[in-house]
Amino acid sequence: MDKKSDLDPSQEFLISFSDDIVSILKTIAHINRFTILVLLLNGPSTFQMLLEQIDIKKSALANHLAELKDSNLVEKTHHGTYEISENGKNYIKSIEKIYRENKVIEKKVWEAKQREQLSKSFLERKQ
């Protein structure tokens, strides 16, 4: 698939914006930034409140918040108060939805394998 014409519109879009997408994913992928986003789902929070909920230094929290702001995932509403942006909410909620769905699928696959193993075991004992 070397030619751009071989791509469907979805693939073309994702490749066209791959730098932006990967940048956002890298930002979210850090455990502390991810935690900040999740905490902000409950509503705006002050710097101090976030600091009390996450065991990191002030300078680290400031750096993480700056990176989240630069990626438009968090907004600073007042002096020292932060809230998750609509983009941030959408990304975190999408991640949660997909993760939950995959966990359900994984459980169903595991249960099916268990039933298959039990059936094989039962049939082997009958012989």
C-alpha positions in Angstrom: 0.0 0.0 0.0 2.5 2.5 -1.2 0.1 4.6 -3.1 -2.2 7.1 -1.3 -5.0 6.1 -3.7 -5.0 2.6 -2.1 -6.2 4.0 1.2 -9.8 4.3 2.2 -10.9 7.8 3.6 -10.4 6.7 7.2 -6.9 5.6 6.6 -6.1 8.6 4.6 -7.4 10.9 7.4 -5.4 9.0 10.1 -2.2 9.1 8.1 -2.7 12.8 7.3 -3.0 13.7 10.9 -0.8 11.0 12.4 1.7 13.5 13.9 -1.0 15.3 15.8 -2.7 12.0 16.8 0.5 10.4 18.1 1.4 13.6 20.0 -2.0 13.6 21.8 -1.7 9.9 22.5 1.8 10.4 23.9 0.5 13.2 26.2 -2.3 11.0 27.5 0.0 8.0 27.8 1.9 9.3 30.8 0.4 7.9 34.0 0.4 11.3 35.9 -1.2 13.2 33.0 -3.7 10.4 32.5 -4.5 10.6 36.2 -4.9 14.4 36.1 -7.4 14.0 33.2 -9.4 11.4 35.1 -9.5 13.5 38.3 -10.7 16.5 36.3 -13.7 14.5 35.0 -15.3 15.3 38.3 -15.1 19.0 37.6 -12.6 21.9 38.0 -9.8 21.5 40.5 -7.2 23.8 41.9 -3.5 23.2 41.6 -3.3 22.4 45.3 -6.2 19.9 45.2 -4.5 18.1 42.3 -1.2 18.1 44.2 -2.9 16.5 47.2 -4.4 13.8 45.0 -1.3 12.9 43.0 2.0 12.1 44.8 4.3 14.3 42.7 6.3 17.5 43.2 4.9 20.9 42.4 7.2 21.4 39.5 6.2 18.1 38.0 2.5 18.9 38.3 3.1 22.3 36.8 4.9 20.7 33.8 2.2 18.1 33.3 -0.6 20.7 33.4 1.4 22.8 30.9 1.7 19.9 28.5 -2.0 19.0 28.9 -2.9 22.7 28.2 -0.6 22.8 25.2 -2.4 19.7 23.8 -5.8 21.4 24.5 -6.8 18.6 26.9 -7.0 20.9 29.9 -8.0 24.6 30.3 -6.9 27.0 33.0 -10.2 28.7 34.1 -8.9 31.0 36.9 -5.6 31.5 38.6 -4.6 28.1 39.8 -7.9 26.3 38.7 -8.0 23.8 35.9 -10.7 21.8 34.1 -10.7 19.2 31.5 -11.5 20.5 28.0 -14.2 18.9 25.8 -11.4 17.3 23.8 -9.9 15.9 27.0 -13.3 14.5 28.1 -13.9 13.0 24.6 -10.5 11.2 24.6 -10.8 9.9 28.1 -14.4 8.8 27.7 -13.5 7.1 24.4 -10.6 5.3 26.0 -12.8 4.1 28.8 -15.5 2.9 26.5 -13.1 1.0 24.2 -11.3 -0.5 27.2 -14.5 -1.7 28.9 -15.7 -3.2 25.6 -12.4 -5.0 25.1 -12.5 -6.4 28.7 -16.0 -7.8 28.0 -14.8 -9.4 24.8 -11.7 -10.8 26.5 -13.9 -12.3 29.2 -16.2 -13.9 26.7 -13.2 -15.4 24.8 -11.7 -16.7 28.0 -15.0 -18.3 29.1 -15.4 -19.9 25.6 -11.9 -21.4 25.9 -12.7 -22.7 29.4 -16.0 -24.3 28.1 -14.0 -25.9 25.2 -11.4 -27.3 27.6 -14.1 -28.7 29.9 -15.8 -30.3 26.9 -12.6 -31.8 25.7 -11.7 -33.0 29.2 -15.2 -34.6 29.6 -15.0 -36.3 26.2 -11.6 -37.7 26.9 -12.8 -39.2 30.2 -15.8 -40.9 28.4 -13.4 -42.7 26.0 
